[in-house]
Amino acid sequence: MTARKTRRTTAKSRIAAVGAIAVAGTMLLTACGDQTKNNSSDSASTKASDGAAASPADLLPPEIKSKGVIKVGSDIAYPPVEFKDKSGKTVGIDPDLAAAMGKQLGVKFQFENGTFDTLVTGLRSKRYDLAMSAMTDSKERQEGIDPETKKKVGEGVDFVDYFTAGVSIYTKKGDDQGIKSWSDLCGKKIAVQRNTVSHDLAKAESKKCTGGKKIAIEPYDNDLEAQTRIRSGGADAGSSDFPVAAYAVKTSGGGKDFQIVGDQVEAAPYGIAVAKGNDQLTKAVKAAMDAIIKSGEYEKIIAKWGVEAGAVTEAKLNGGS
């Protein structure tokens, strides 16, 4: 759920977004939740700070522990990260990781569908406890800064980083139209998911185009809609996080619809977003992710979906740049 900031260019590549987000309000709007403080949560924090063995479940805020559910906002149309299978069940990398973390925390992760550019807003309104949707961790998102205007638009969010992904360009199979890199898109049309890293990169690259040959950018609510546009010939290329692009190339039309062109760029961490001030929940999620990494469950899930290249060896807090 897509390379979703100003980042580093690498030879590796979702779903997240930031080189220049035009609709700053939704993606970067504040996520302001109050941290609940009481004896049990303070006790768990004290145990952890004293070096005593505190399980991930010990760190959960009591109100979530009592409900037994963590509500997760996610754009469930971003295979293989999160999507609906033929039976309508939510599946993918994120749901599998969430289920494994749920066992560590003693709660159920309940995924709720929403458009990607409204997930942070959902955290702010407390509709969701977390946002887990291949969201790229960046300083702008952490601080609530619109990367295009550089203005403060909210309090931002905290991230627990759990995967690394870059961004790829793909075209119809056998018809790359000479597109090998982002600069080759000048004068052409690209379909992307709205408010993702791919969207931002396309806008940033279009500003560099000369001779009046700007990039015609068509943003869609989800990546599957963008793929449909390319498949029909309505756009010359598409872009999304590498795991998503690779999955589309492998599965769409039995592998006959698309091809990846050029190298991945903008490698950056995916993060689980938590509203500012919900420090206890952030600590619990990080502890749960570290636990499944240590146990080997994380590695099994990543391998199941064929994305081992993006695996991490530990969860990090706000590791994006």
DAQUIQUI-V258107 format. One record per backbone hydrogen bond with DSSP energy under -1.0 kcal/mol. NH is the residue of the N-H (numbers start at 0). CO is the residue of the C=O. If there is no record, write none. Layout:
nh={NH,NH}
co={CO,CO}
This chain:
nh={2,2,3,14,15,16,23,26,27,30,32,41,42,43,44,45,46,47,48,49,50,51,53,64,65,66,67,69,71,72,73,75,76,77,80,81,82,84,87,90,92,93,95,96,97,98,99,100,101,102,103,104,105,106,107,109,111,113,117,118,121,122,123,124,125,126,127,128,129,130,131,136,141,142,143,144,145,149,152,153,156,157,159,160,161,163,164,166,167,169,170,172,174,178,184,185,186,187,189,190,191,193,196,196,197,199,200,201,202,203,204,205,206,207,212,213,215,217,219,225,226,227,228,229,230,231,232,233,235,236,237,238,239,241,244,245,246,247,248,249,250,251,253,254,256,258,260,264,267,269,270,271,272,273,275,277,278,281,282,283,284,285,286,287,288,289,290,291,292,293,294,297,299,300,301,302,303,304,305,306,309,310,315,317}
co={13,14,14,2,13,3,21,22,23,155,275,37,38,39,40,41,42,43,44,45,47,46,51,60,61,62,63,107,109,129,111,73,74,81,77,77,90,88,84,82,79,80,91,92,93,94,95,96,97,98,99,100,101,101,67,69,71,73,114,115,117,118,119,120,122,121,121,70,70,272,72,268,137,138,139,139,150,145,143,143,140,273,271,315,269,309,267,264,239,237,258,256,171,175,181,182,213,184,215,236,217,219,2,15,2,195,196,197,198,199,200,201,202,204,209,211,187,189,191,221,222,223,224,225,226,227,229,228,188,188,169,190,167,165,240,241,242,243,244,245,246,247,250,251,251,170,168,166,164,162,134,159,130,157,30,274,276,277,278,279,280,281,282,283,284,285,286,287,288,289,290,291,295,296,297,298,299,300,302,301,306,307,160,158}
